[in-house]
Amino acid sequence: MRSTERVDLGSPRQLARRLISVSERHGVDVEHDPVYGRARAWTRRRATAWPMAEELFATAPARVIDKQDASFEESWAALLTGSVPQLPLD
């Protein structure tokens, strides 16, 4: 399941600088690829068992559109409250 929301527009380097700056102020881990000017900052890293929740901000091409699976909110809430059984990855 996935939920994608566009929050800003700009050049890859502008958006990466902005994401790095905001992430550093809030103590959030950020990865930066200076060659392509892209950046990713995780507010929730992926777990080690299924199902898992991952939340991040990432710079991407402007053609990315807002989209969300129909039952995303319900599934996300279940993951965050721990009401979904965890399965090992091995």
PDB file of N, CA, C and O in Angstrom, chain B, residues numbered from 101:
ATOM      1  N   MET B 101       0.842  -1.170   0.000  1.00  0.00           N
ATOM      2  CA  MET B 101       0.000   0.000   0.000  1.00  0.00           C
ATOM      3  C   MET B 101       0.886   1.231   0.000  1.00  0.00           C
ATOM      4  O   MET B 101       1.985   1.234   0.554  1.00  0.00           O
ATOM      5  N   ARG B 102       0.387   2.260  -0.626  1.00  0.00           N
ATOM      6  CA  ARG B 102       1.195   3.466  -0.742  1.00  0.00           C
ATOM      7  C   ARG B 102       0.312   4.694  -0.737  1.00  0.00           C
ATOM      8  O   ARG B 102      -0.817   4.684  -1.229  1.00  0.00           O
ATOM      9  N   SER B 103       0.863   5.758  -0.164  1.00  0.00           N
ATOM     10  CA  SER B 103       0.226   7.070  -0.216  1.00  0.00           C
ATOM     11  C   SER B 103       1.312   8.062  -0.605  1.00  0.00           C
ATOM     12  O   SER B 103       2.357   8.127   0.042  1.00  0.00           O
ATOM     13  N   THR B 104       1.073   8.822  -1.644  1.00  0.00           N
ATOM     14  CA  THR B 104       2.040   9.789  -2.143  1.00  0.00           C
ATOM     15  C   THR B 104       1.388  11.160  -2.199  1.00  0.00           C
ATOM     16  O   THR B 104       0.275  11.312  -2.702  1.00  0.00           O
ATOM     17  N   GLU B 105       2.098  12.162  -1.671  1.00  0.00           N
ATOM     18  CA  GLU B 105       1.577  13.530  -1.684  1.00  0.00           C
ATOM     19  C   GLU B 105       2.699  14.489  -2.069  1.00  0.00           C
ATOM     20  O   GLU B 105       3.774  14.478  -1.469  1.00  0.00           O
ATOM     21  N   ARG B 106       2.437  15.312  -3.069  1.00  0.00           N
ATOM     22  CA  ARG B 106       3.417  16.315  -3.480  1.00  0.00           C
ATOM     23  C   ARG B 106       3.277  17.513  -2.544  1.00  0.00           C
ATOM     24  O   ARG B 106       2.177  18.033  -2.359  1.00  0.00           O
ATOM     25  N   VAL B 107       4.385  17.950  -1.956  1.00  0.00           N
ATOM     26  CA  VAL B 107       4.318  19.064  -1.006  1.00  0.00           C
ATOM     27  C   VAL B 107       5.047  20.313  -1.484  1.00  0.00           C
ATOM     28  O   VAL B 107       4.884  21.379  -0.890  1.00  0.00           O
ATOM     29  N   ASP B 108       5.851  20.208  -2.548  1.00  0.00           N
ATOM     30  CA  ASP B 108       6.588  21.374  -3.027  1.00  0.00           C
ATOM     31  C   ASP B 108       7.058  21.137  -4.446  1.00  0.00           C
ATOM     32  O   ASP B 108       7.102  19.998  -4.910  1.00  0.00           O
ATOM     33  N   LEU B 109       7.408  22.204  -5.132  1.00  0.00           N
ATOM     34  CA  LEU B 109       7.982  22.135  -6.477  1.00  0.00           C
ATOM     35  C   LEU B 109       9.268  22.947  -6.508  1.00  0.00           C
ATOM     36  O   LEU B 109       9.399  23.943  -5.797  1.00  0.00           O
ATOM     37  N   GLY B 110      10.212  22.521  -7.332  1.00  0.00           N
ATOM     38  CA  GLY B 110      11.467  23.241  -7.495  1.00  0.00           C
ATOM     39  C   GLY B 110      12.454  22.350  -8.227  1.00  0.00           C
ATOM     40  O   GLY B 110      12.127  21.228  -8.613  1.00  0.00           O
ATOM     41  N   SER B 111      13.661  22.856  -8.414  1.00  0.00           N
ATOM     42  CA  SER B 111      14.686  22.042  -9.063  1.00  0.00           C
ATOM     43  C   SER B 111      15.150  20.965  -8.087  1.00  0.00           C
ATOM     44  O   SER B 111      15.001  21.127  -6.876  1.00  0.00           O
ATOM     45  N   PRO B 112      15.711  19.864  -8.601  1.00  0.00           N
ATOM     46  CA  PRO B 112      16.196  18.808  -7.706  1.00  0.00           C
ATOM     47  C   PRO B 112      17.156  19.336  -6.633  1.00  0.00           C
ATOM     48  O   PRO B 112      17.057  18.946  -5.470  1.00  0.00           O
ATOM     49  N   ARG B 113      18.063  20.201  -7.011  1.00  0.00           N
ATOM     50  CA  ARG B 113      19.035  20.717  -6.043  1.00  0.00           C
ATOM     51  C   ARG B 113      18.386  21.634  -5.003  1.00  0.00           C
ATOM     52  O   ARG B 113      18.735  21.581  -3.824  1.00  0.00           O
ATOM     53  N   GLN B 114      17.437  22.480  -5.442  1.00  0.00           N
ATOM     54  CA  GLN B 114      16.720  23.349  -4.488  1.00  0.00           C
ATOM     55  C   GLN B 114      15.952  22.520  -3.468  1.00  0.00           C
ATOM     56  O   GLN B 114      16.016  22.779  -2.267  1.00  0.00           O
ATOM     57  N   LEU B 115      15.226  21.520  -3.958  1.00  0.00           N
ATOM     58  CA  LEU B 115      14.417  20.697  -3.070  1.00  0.00           C
ATOM     59  C   LEU B 115      15.292  19.874  -2.131  1.00  0.00           C
ATOM     60  O   LEU B 115      14.960  19.706  -0.958  1.00  0.00           O
ATOM     61  N   ALA B 116      16.415  19.358  -2.647  1.00  0.00           N
ATOM     62  CA  ALA B 116      17.334  18.595  -1.791  1.00  0.00           C
ATOM     63  C   ALA B 116      17.878  19.486  -0.683  1.00  0.00           C
ATOM     64  O   ALA B 116      17.916  19.070   0.476  1.00  0.00           O
ATOM     65  N   ARG B 117      18.300  20.704  -1.017  1.00  0.00           N
ATOM     66  CA  ARG B 117      18.820  21.629   0.011  1.00  0.00           C
ATOM     67  C   ARG B 117      17.749  21.911   1.064  1.00  0.00           C
ATOM     68  O   ARG B 117      18.034  21.928   2.261  1.00  0.00           O
ATOM     69  N   ARG B 118      16.527  22.130   0.612  1.00  0.00           N
ATOM     70  CA  ARG B 118      15.441  22.416   1.552  1.00  0.00           C
ATOM     71  C   ARG B 118      15.155  21.209   2.444  1.00  0.00           C
ATOM     72  O   ARG B 118      14.983  21.360   3.654  1.00  0.00           O
ATOM     73  N   LEU B 119      15.104  20.013   1.855  1.00  0.00           N
ATOM     74  CA  LEU B 119      14.840  18.808   2.630  1.00  0.00           C
ATOM     75  C   LEU B 119      15.964  18.535   3.626  1.00  0.00           C
ATOM     76  O   LEU B 119      15.696  18.149   4.764  1.00  0.00           O
ATOM     77  N   ILE B 120      17.189  18.727   3.224  1.00  0.00           N
ATOM     78  CA  ILE B 120      18.335  18.540   4.124  1.00  0.00           C
ATOM     79  C   ILE B 120      18.252  19.529   5.280  1.00  0.00           C
ATOM     80  O   ILE B 120      18.453  19.149   6.434  1.00  0.00           O
ATOM     81  N   SER B 121      17.965  20.770   4.990  1.00  0.00           N
ATOM     82  CA  SER B 121      17.885  21.800   6.020  1.00  0.00           C
ATOM     83  C   SER B 121      16.788  21.495   7.044  1.00  0.00           C
ATOM     84  O   SER B 121      17.027  21.562   8.249  1.00  0.00           O
ATOM     85  N   VAL B 122      15.596  21.165   6.568  1.00  0.00           N
ATOM     86  CA  VAL B 122      14.475  20.873   7.466  1.00  0.00           C
ATOM     87  C   VAL B 122      14.775  19.599   8.272  1.00  0.00           C
ATOM     88  O   VAL B 122      14.511  19.544   9.473  1.00  0.00           O
ATOM     89  N   SER B 123      15.319  18.596   7.616  1.00  0.00           N
ATOM     90  CA  SER B 123      15.634  17.335   8.293  1.00  0.00           C
ATOM     91  C   SER B 123      16.655  17.544   9.402  1.00  0.00           C
ATOM     92  O   SER B 123      16.495  17.020  10.504  1.00  0.00           O
ATOM     93  N   GLU B 124      17.687  18.297   9.116  1.00  0.00           N
ATOM     94  CA  GLU B 124      18.717  18.551  10.130  1.00  0.00           C
ATOM     95  C   GLU B 124      18.134  19.294  11.329  1.00  0.00           C
ATOM     96  O   GLU B 124      18.472  18.983  12.472  1.00  0.00           O
ATOM     97  N   ARG B 125      17.268  20.265  11.083  1.00  0.00           N
ATOM     98  CA  ARG B 125      16.647  21.018  12.188  1.00  0.00           C
ATOM     99  C   ARG B 125      15.812  20.125  13.089  1.00  0.00           C
ATOM    100  O   ARG B 125      15.686  20.383  14.286  1.00  0.00           O
ATOM    101  N   HIS B 126      15.237  19.064  12.506  1.00  0.00           N
ATOM    102  CA  HIS B 126      14.352  18.181  13.272  1.00  0.00           C
ATOM    103  C   HIS B 126      15.026  16.862  13.674  1.00  0.00           C
ATOM    104  O   HIS B 126      14.375  15.973  14.223  1.00  0.00           O
ATOM    105  N   GLY B 127      16.323  16.741  13.402  1.00  0.00           N
ATOM    106  CA  GLY B 127      17.055  15.536  13.785  1.00  0.00           C
ATOM    107  C   GLY B 127      16.639  14.283  13.028  1.00  0.00           C
ATOM    108  O   GLY B 127      16.680  13.178  13.570  1.00  0.00           O
ATOM    109  N   VAL B 128      16.237  14.459  11.768  1.00  0.00           N
ATOM    110  CA  VAL B 128      15.795  13.336  10.933  1.00  0.00           C
ATOM    111  C   VAL B 128      16.932  12.937   9.999  1.00  0.00           C
ATOM    112  O   VAL B 128      17.576  13.787   9.385  1.00  0.00           O
ATOM    113  N   ASP B 129      17.171  11.602   9.901  1.00  0.00           N
ATOM    114  CA  ASP B 129      18.205  11.101   8.991  1.00  0.00           C
ATOM    115  C   ASP B 129      17.866  11.465   7.548  1.00  0.00           C
ATOM    116  O   ASP B 129      16.712  11.375   7.130  1.00  0.00           O
ATOM    117  N   VAL B 130      18.882  11.875   6.794  1.00  0.00           N
ATOM    118  CA  VAL B 130      18.667  12.231   5.395  1.00  0.00           C
ATOM    119  C   VAL B 130      19.809  11.672   4.550  1.00  0.00           C
ATOM    120  O   VAL B 130      20.970  11.718   4.955  1.00  0.00           O
ATOM    121  N   GLU B 131      19.470  11.146   3.380  1.00  0.00           N
ATOM    122  CA  GLU B 131      20.462  10.692   2.404  1.00  0.00           C
ATOM    123  C   GLU B 131      20.434  11.674   1.245  1.00  0.00           C
ATOM    124  O   GLU B 131      19.366  12.114   0.819  1.00  0.00           O
ATOM    125  N   HIS B 132      21.608  12.012   0.740  1.00  0.00           N
ATOM    126  CA  HIS B 132      21.692  12.969  -0.361  1.00  0.00           C
ATOM    127  C   HIS B 132      22.598  12.416  -1.446  1.00  0.00           C
ATOM    128  O   HIS B 132      23.709  11.964  -1.167  1.00  0.00           O
ATOM    129  N   ASP B 133      22.127  12.450  -2.677  1.00  0.00           N
ATOM    130  CA  ASP B 133      22.923  12.057  -3.835  1.00  0.00           C
ATOM    131  C   ASP B 133      23.311  13.333  -4.564  1.00  0.00           C
ATOM    132  O   ASP B 133      22.523  13.844  -5.358  1.00  0.00           O
ATOM    133  N   PRO B 134      24.519  13.866  -4.314  1.00  0.00           N
ATOM    134  CA  PRO B 134      24.908  15.143  -4.916  1.00  0.00           C
ATOM    135  C   PRO B 134      25.035  15.097  -6.435  1.00  0.00           C
ATOM    136  O   PRO B 134      24.928  16.134  -7.089  1.00  0.00           O
ATOM    137  N   VAL B 135      25.261  13.923  -7.007  1.00  0.00           N
ATOM    138  CA  VAL B 135      25.394  13.811  -8.461  1.00  0.00           C
ATOM    139  C   VAL B 135      24.077  14.159  -9.143  1.00  0.00           C
ATOM    140  O   VAL B 135      24.055  14.918 -10.112  1.00  0.00           O
ATOM    141  N   TYR B 136      22.976  13.601  -8.635  1.00  0.00           N
ATOM    142  CA  TYR B 136      21.665  13.835  -9.247  1.00  0.00           C
ATOM    143  C   TYR B 136      20.834  14.844  -8.476  1.00  0.00           C
ATOM    144  O   TYR B 136      19.758  15.228  -8.934  1.00  0.00           O
ATOM    145  N   GLY B 137      21.307  15.282  -7.319  1.00  0.00           N
ATOM    146  CA  GLY B 137      20.611  16.295  -6.550  1.00  0.00           C
ATOM    147  C   GLY B 137      19.387  15.794  -5.816  1.00  0.00           C
ATOM    148  O   GLY B 137      18.556  16.599  -5.396  1.00  0.00           O
ATOM    149  N   ARG B 138      19.252  14.508  -5.650  1.00  0.00           N
ATOM    150  CA  ARG B 138      18.086  13.943  -4.963  1.00  0.00           C
ATOM    151  C   ARG B 138      18.381  13.730  -3.481  1.00  0.00           C
ATOM    152  O   ARG B 138      19.535  13.578  -3.080  1.00  0.00           O
ATOM    153  N   ALA B 139      17.314  13.724  -2.670  1.00  0.00           N
ATOM    154  CA  ALA B 139      17.461  13.496  -1.231  1.00  0.00           C
ATOM    155  C   ALA B 139      16.255  12.727  -0.712  1.00  0.00           C
ATOM    156  O   ALA B 139      15.158  12.808  -1.266  1.00  0.00           O
ATOM    157  N   ARG B 140      16.483  11.972   0.374  1.00  0.00           N
ATOM    158  CA  ARG B 140      15.414  11.233   1.070  1.00  0.00           C
ATOM    159  C   ARG B 140      15.626  11.382   2.558  1.00  0.00           C
ATOM    160  O   ARG B 140      16.753  11.308   3.047  1.00  0.00           O
ATOM    161  N   ALA B 141      14.535  11.591   3.278  1.00  0.00           N
ATOM    162  CA  ALA B 141      14.589  11.717   4.737  1.00  0.00           C
ATOM    163  C   ALA B 141      13.498  10.840   5.340  1.00  0.00           C
ATOM    164  O   ALA B 141      12.318  10.995   5.026  1.00  0.00           O
ATOM    165  N   TRP B 142      13.905   9.917   6.206  1.00  0.00           N
ATOM    166  CA  TRP B 142      12.963   8.985   6.817  1.00  0.00           C
ATOM    167  C   TRP B 142      12.457   9.511   8.153  1.00  0.00           C
ATOM    168  O   TRP B 142      13.245   9.838   9.039  1.00  0.00           O
ATOM    169  N   THR B 143      11.142   9.588   8.291  1.00  0.00           N
ATOM    170  CA  THR B 143      10.548   9.892   9.590  1.00  0.00           C
ATOM    171  C   THR B 143      10.167   8.584  10.283  1.00  0.00           C
ATOM    172  O   THR B 143       9.939   8.563  11.493  1.00  0.00           O
ATOM    173  N   ARG B 144      10.098   7.496   9.515  1.00  0.00           N
ATOM    174  CA  ARG B 144       9.875   6.152  10.058  1.00  0.00           C
ATOM    175  C   ARG B 144      10.590   5.183   9.126  1.00  0.00           C
ATOM    176  O   ARG B 144      10.204   5.024   7.968  1.00  0.00           O
ATOM    177  N   ARG B 145      11.635   4.537   9.638  1.00  0.00           N
ATOM    178  CA  ARG B 145      12.374   3.564   8.826  1.00  0.00           C
ATOM    179  C   ARG B 145      11.610   2.253   8.729  1.00  0.00           C
ATOM    180  O   ARG B 145      10.811   1.916   9.602  1.00  0.00           O
ATOM    181  N   ARG B 146      11.868   1.525   7.660  1.00  0.00           N
ATOM    182  CA  ARG B 146      11.243   0.229   7.431  1.00  0.00           C
ATOM    183  C   ARG B 146      11.647  -0.747   8.544  1.00  0.00           C
ATOM    184  O   ARG B 146      12.805  -0.778   8.960  1.00  0.00           O
ATOM    185  N   ALA B 147      10.690  -1.534   9.016  1.00  0.00           N
ATOM    186  CA  ALA B 147      10.952  -2.522  10.067  1.00  0.00           C
ATOM    187  C   ALA B 147      11.621  -3.767   9.470  1.00  0.00           C
ATOM    188  O   ALA B 147      11.939  -3.794   8.281  1.00  0.00           O
ATOM    189  N   THR B 148      11.828  -4.779  10.288  1.00  0.00           N
ATOM    190  CA  THR B 148      12.474  -6.008   9.815  1.00  0.00           C
ATOM    191  C   THR B 148      11.498  -7.158   9.653  1.00  0.00           C
ATOM    192  O   THR B 148      11.920  -8.273   9.348  1.00  0.00           O
ATOM    193  N   ALA B 149      10.197  -6.923   9.847  1.00  0.00           N
ATOM    194  CA  ALA B 149       9.194  -7.976   9.703  1.00  0.00           C
ATOM    195  C   ALA B 149       7.988  -7.429   8.952  1.00  0.00           C
ATOM    196  O   ALA B 149       7.689  -6.236   9.006  1.00  0.00           O
ATOM    197  N   TRP B 150       7.299  -8.333   8.246  1.00  0.00           N
ATOM    198  CA  TRP B 150       6.098  -7.958   7.522  1.00  0.00           C
ATOM    199  C   TRP B 150       4.895  -8.065   8.435  1.00  0.00           C
ATOM    200  O   TRP B 150       4.913  -8.918   9.322  1.00  0.00           O
ATOM    201  N   PRO B 151       3.871  -7.282   8.289  1.00  0.00           N
ATOM    202  CA  PRO B 151       3.838  -6.071   7.479  1.00  0.00           C
ATOM    203  C   PRO B 151       4.631  -4.964   8.157  1.00  0.00           C
ATOM    204  O   PRO B 151       4.846  -5.007   9.369  1.00  0.00           O
ATOM    205  N   MET B 152       5.059  -3.993   7.401  1.00  0.00           N
ATOM    206  CA  MET B 152       5.892  -2.935   7.941  1.00  0.00           C
ATOM    207  C   MET B 152       5.438  -1.578   7.424  1.00  0.00           C
ATOM    208  O   MET B 152       4.874  -1.466   6.336  1.00  0.00           O
ATOM    209  N   ALA B 153       5.692  -0.562   8.217  1.00  0.00           N
ATOM    210  CA  ALA B 153       5.362   0.811   7.832  1.00  0.00           C
ATOM    211  C   ALA B 153       6.664   1.563   7.587  1.00  0.00           C
ATOM    212  O   ALA B 153       7.630   1.400   8.333  1.00  0.00           O
ATOM    213  N   GLU B 154       6.689   2.373   6.557  1.00  0.00           N
ATOM    214  CA  GLU B 154       7.835   3.217   6.232  1.00  0.00           C
ATOM    215  C   GLU B 154       7.280   4.572   5.849  1.00  0.00           C
ATOM    216  O   GLU B 154       6.320   4.662   5.083  1.00  0.00           O
ATOM    217  N   GLU B 155       7.882   5.630   6.382  1.00  0.00           N
ATOM    218  CA  GLU B 155       7.423   6.979   6.058  1.00  0.00           C
ATOM    219  C   GLU B 155       8.637   7.830   5.746  1.00  0.00           C
ATOM    220  O   GLU B 155       9.597   7.862   6.516  1.00  0.00           O
ATOM    221  N   LEU B 156       8.594   8.521   4.613  1.00  0.00           N
ATOM    222  CA  LEU B 156       9.731   9.340   4.224  1.00  0.00           C
ATOM    223  C   LEU B 156       9.307  10.487   3.334  1.00  0.00           C
ATOM    224  O   LEU B 156       8.237  10.473   2.725  1.00  0.00           O
ATOM    225  N   PHE B 157      10.177  11.480   3.277  1.00  0.00           N
ATOM    226  CA  PHE B 157      10.071  12.579   2.321  1.00  0.00           C
ATOM    227  C   PHE B 157      11.176  12.352   1.307  1.00  0.00           C
ATOM    228  O   PHE B 157      12.298  12.006   1.679  1.00  0.00           O
ATOM    229  N   ALA B 158      10.872  12.543   0.028  1.00  0.00           N
ATOM    230  CA  ALA B 158      11.867  12.327  -1.014  1.00  0.00           C
ATOM    231  C   ALA B 158      11.672  13.346  -2.125  1.00  0.00           C
ATOM    232  O   ALA B 158      10.548  13.732  -2.445  1.00  0.00           O
ATOM    233  N   THR B 159      12.783  13.774  -2.706  1.00  0.00           N
ATOM    234  CA  THR B 159      12.668  14.625  -3.887  1.00  0.00           C
ATOM    235  C   THR B 159      12.424  13.690  -5.072  1.00  0.00           C
ATOM    236  O   THR B 159      12.957  12.582  -5.119  1.00  0.00           O
ATOM    237  N   ALA B 160      11.618  14.144  -6.021  1.00  0.00           N
ATOM    238  CA  ALA B 160      11.230  13.313  -7.159  1.00  0.00           C
ATOM    239  C   ALA B 160      10.866  14.223  -8.327  1.00  0.00           C
ATOM    240  O   ALA B 160      10.688  15.427  -8.145  1.00  0.00           O
ATOM    241  N   PRO B 161      10.756  13.654  -9.519  1.00  0.00           N
ATOM    242  CA  PRO B 161      10.340  14.464 -10.662  1.00  0.00           C
ATOM    243  C   PRO B 161       8.965  15.100 -10.426  1.00  0.00           C
ATOM    244  O   PRO B 161       8.133  14.539  -9.713  1.00  0.00           O
ATOM    245  N   ALA B 162       8.738  16.248 -11.015  1.00  0.00           N
ATOM    246  CA  ALA B 162       7.499  17.007 -10.815  1.00  0.00           C
ATOM    247  C   ALA B 162       6.264  16.260 -11.309  1.00  0.00           C
ATOM    248  O   ALA B 162       5.151  16.593 -10.901  1.00  0.00           O
ATOM    249  N   ARG B 163       6.425  15.279 -12.157  1.00  0.00           N
ATOM    250  CA  ARG B 163       5.257  14.564 -12.691  1.00  0.00           C
ATOM    251  C   ARG B 163       4.624  13.610 -11.675  1.00  0.00           C
ATOM    252  O   ARG B 163       3.567  13.039 -11.946  1.00  0.00           O
ATOM    253  N   VAL B 164       5.257  13.428 -10.503  1.00  0.00           N
ATOM    254  CA  VAL B 164       4.660  12.596  -9.457  1.00  0.00           C
ATOM    255  C   VAL B 164       3.326  13.217  -9.044  1.00  0.00           C
ATOM    256  O   VAL B 164       3.234  14.423  -8.818  1.00  0.00           O
ATOM    257  N   ILE B 165       2.308  12.384  -8.950  1.00  0.00           N
ATOM    258  CA  ILE B 165       0.974  12.887  -8.601  1.00  0.00           C
ATOM    259  C   ILE B 165       0.554  12.356  -7.224  1.00  0.00           C
ATOM    260  O   ILE B 165       1.050  11.329  -6.760  1.00  0.00           O
ATOM    261  N   ASP B 166      -0.361  13.073  -6.592  1.00  0.00           N
ATOM    262  CA  ASP B 166      -0.918  12.603  -5.331  1.00  0.00           C
ATOM    263  C   ASP B 166      -1.733  11.345  -5.610  1.00  0.00           C
ATOM    264  O   ASP B 166      -2.527  11.311  -6.550  1.00  0.00           O
ATOM    265  N   LYS B 167      -1.539  10.317  -4.797  1.00  0.00           N
ATOM    266  CA  LYS B 167      -2.318   9.097  -4.957  1.00  0.00           C
ATOM    267  C   LYS B 167      -2.291   8.333  -3.637  1.00  0.00           C
ATOM    268  O   LYS B 167      -1.347   8.443  -2.854  1.00  0.00           O
ATOM    269  N   GLN B 168      -3.356   7.551  -3.408  1.00  0.00           N
ATOM    270  CA  GLN B 168      -3.452   6.778  -2.186  1.00  0.00           C
ATOM    271  C   GLN B 168      -4.357   5.579  -2.430  1.00  0.00           C
ATOM    272  O   GLN B 168      -5.439   5.719  -3.000  1.00  0.00           O
ATOM    273  N   ASP B 169      -3.915   4.398  -1.998  1.00  0.00           N
ATOM    274  CA  ASP B 169      -4.743   3.197  -2.108  1.00  0.00           C
ATOM    275  C   ASP B 169      -6.019   3.388  -1.293  1.00  0.00           C
ATOM    276  O   ASP B 169      -6.012   4.088  -0.279  1.00  0.00           O
ATOM    277  N   ALA B 170      -7.102   2.773  -1.730  1.00  0.00           N
ATOM    278  CA  ALA B 170      -8.418   2.982  -1.117  1.00  0.00           C
ATOM    279  C   ALA B 170      -8.448   2.693   0.380  1.00  0.00           C
ATOM    280  O   ALA B 170      -9.073   3.445   1.129  1.00  0.00           O
ATOM    281  N   SER B 171      -7.800   1.640   0.835  1.00  0.00           N
ATOM    282  CA  SER B 171      -7.852   1.287   2.263  1.00  0.00           C
ATOM    283  C   SER B 171      -6.569   1.672   2.998  1.00  0.00           C
ATOM    284  O   SER B 171      -6.268   1.116   4.054  1.00  0.00           O
ATOM    285  N   PHE B 172      -5.817   2.614   2.447  1.00  0.00           N
ATOM    286  CA  PHE B 172      -4.534   2.989   3.045  1.00  0.00           C
ATOM    287  C   PHE B 172      -4.680   3.469   4.483  1.00  0.00           C
ATOM    288  O   PHE B 172      -3.957   2.993   5.359  1.00  0.00           O
ATOM    289  N   GLU B 173      -5.589   4.393   4.750  1.00  0.00           N
ATOM    290  CA  GLU B 173      -5.719   4.977   6.093  1.00  0.00           C
ATOM    291  C   GLU B 173      -5.985   3.904   7.139  1.00  0.00           C
ATOM    292  O   GLU B 173      -5.383   3.923   8.213  1.00  0.00           O
ATOM    293  N   GLU B 174      -6.871   2.977   6.841  1.00  0.00           N
ATOM    294  CA  GLU B 174      -7.199   1.899   7.766  1.00  0.00           C
ATOM    295  C   GLU B 174      -5.980   0.991   7.999  1.00  0.00           C
ATOM    296  O   GLU B 174      -5.683   0.629   9.138  1.00  0.00           O
ATOM    297  N   SER B 175      -5.286   0.632   6.933  1.00  0.00           N
ATOM    298  CA  SER B 175      -4.106  -0.228   7.051  1.00  0.00           C
ATOM    299  C   SER B 175      -2.977   0.479   7.798  1.00  0.00           C
ATOM    300  O   SER B 175      -2.298  -0.136   8.620  1.00  0.00           O
ATOM    301  N   TRP B 176      -2.776   1.752   7.521  1.00  0.00           N
ATOM    302  CA  TRP B 176      -1.725   2.533   8.178  1.00  0.00           C
ATOM    303  C   TRP B 176      -1.991   2.609   9.684  1.00  0.00           C
ATOM    304  O   TRP B 176      -1.084   2.411  10.492  1.00  0.00           O
ATOM    305  N   ALA B 177      -3.226   2.892  10.046  1.00  0.00           N
ATOM    306  CA  ALA B 177      -3.589   2.970  11.466  1.00  0.00           C
ATOM    307  C   ALA B 177      -3.350   1.632  12.155  1.00  0.00           C
ATOM    308  O   ALA B 177      -2.869   1.604  13.287  1.00  0.00           O
ATOM    309  N   ALA B 178      -3.677   0.525  11.496  1.00  0.00           N
ATOM    310  CA  ALA B 178      -3.459  -0.806  12.076  1.00  0.00           C
ATOM    311  C   ALA B 178      -1.972  -1.073  12.273  1.00  0.00           C
ATOM    312  O   ALA B 178      -1.576  -1.642  13.290  1.00  0.00           O
ATOM    313  N   LEU B 179      -1.146  -0.670  11.317  1.00  0.00           N
ATOM    314  CA  LEU B 179       0.299  -0.855  11.456  1.00  0.00           C
ATOM    315  C   LEU B 179       0.851  -0.049  12.628  1.00  0.00           C
ATOM    316  O   LEU B 179       1.674  -0.549  13.395  1.00  0.00           O
ATOM    317  N   LEU B 180       0.403   1.188  12.767  1.00  0.00           N
ATOM    318  CA  LEU B 180       0.939   2.061  13.814  1.00  0.00           C
ATOM    319  C   LEU B 180       0.487   1.648  15.204  1.00  0.00           C
ATOM    320  O   LEU B 180       1.204   1.879  16.177  1.00  0.00           O
ATOM    321  N   THR B 181      -0.691   1.040  15.314  1.00  0.00           N
ATOM    322  CA  THR B 181      -1.169   0.619  16.634  1.00  0.00           C
ATOM    323  C   THR B 181      -0.718  -0.785  16.993  1.00  0.00           C
ATOM    324  O   THR B 181      -0.913  -1.235  18.122  1.00  0.00           O
ATOM    325  N   GLY B 182      -0.115  -1.481  16.033  1.00  0.00           N
ATOM    326  CA  GLY B 182       0.357  -2.828  16.296  1.00  0.00           C
ATOM    327  C   GLY B 182      -0.734  -3.876  16.271  1.00  0.00           C
ATOM    328  O   GLY B 182      -0.542  -4.976  16.789  1.00  0.00           O
ATOM    329  N   SER B 183      -1.868  -3.562  15.684  1.00  0.00           N
ATOM    330  CA  SER B 183      -2.967  -4.536  15.644  1.00  0.00           C
ATOM    331  C   SER B 183      -2.887  -5.476  14.441  1.00  0.00           C
ATOM    332  O   SER B 183      -3.795  -6.275  14.215  1.00  0.00           O
ATOM    333  N   VAL B 184      -1.807  -5.382  13.674  1.00  0.00           N
ATOM    334  CA  VAL B 184      -1.589  -6.276  12.542  1.00  0.00           C
ATOM    335  C   VAL B 184      -0.501  -7.268  12.958  1.00  0.00           C
ATOM    336  O   VAL B 184       0.528  -6.839  13.481  1.00  0.00           O
ATOM    337  N   PRO B 185      -0.683  -8.567  12.749  1.00  0.00           N
ATOM    338  CA  PRO B 185       0.348  -9.537  13.154  1.00  0.00           C
ATOM    339  C   PRO B 185       1.633  -9.318  12.374  1.00  0.00           C
ATOM    340  O   PRO B 185       1.593  -9.029  11.178  1.00  0.00           O
ATOM    341  N   GLN B 186       2.772  -9.456  13.043  1.00  0.00           N
ATOM    342  CA  GLN B 186       4.073  -9.303  12.413  1.00  0.00           C
ATOM    343  C   GLN B 186       4.580 -10.662  11.946  1.00  0.00           C
ATOM    344  O   GLN B 186       4.512 -11.636  12.695  1.00  0.00           O
ATOM    345  N   LEU B 187       5.078 -10.739  10.740  1.00  0.00           N
ATOM    346  CA  LEU B 187       5.616 -11.964  10.179  1.00  0.00           C
ATOM    347  C   LEU B 187       7.103 -11.777   9.917  1.00  0.00           C
ATOM    348  O   LEU B 187       7.496 -10.723   9.417  1.00  0.00           O
ATOM    349  N   PRO B 188       7.958 -12.769  10.237  1.00  0.00           N
ATOM    350  CA  PRO B 188       9.395 -12.625   9.997  1.00  0.00           C
ATOM    351  C   PRO B 188       9.695 -12.575   8.511  1.00  0.00           C
ATOM    352  O   PRO B 188       8.946 -13.121   7.701  1.00  0.00           O
ATOM    353  N   LEU B 189      10.799 -11.917   8.148  1.00  0.00           N
ATOM    354  CA  LEU B 189      11.195 -11.805   6.757  1.00  0.00           C
ATOM    355  C   LEU B 189      11.879 -13.061   6.229  1.00  0.00           C
ATOM    356  O   LEU B 189      11.927 -13.254   5.014  1.00  0.00           O
ATOM    357  N   ASP B 190      12.416 -13.933   7.106  1.00  0.00           N
ATOM    358  CA  ASP B 190      13.134 -15.107   6.601  1.00  0.00           C
ATOM    359  C   ASP B 190      12.244 -16.218   6.223  1.00  0.00           C
ATOM    360  O   ASP B 190      12.718 -17.266   5.783  1.00  0.00           O
TER     361      ASP B 190
END
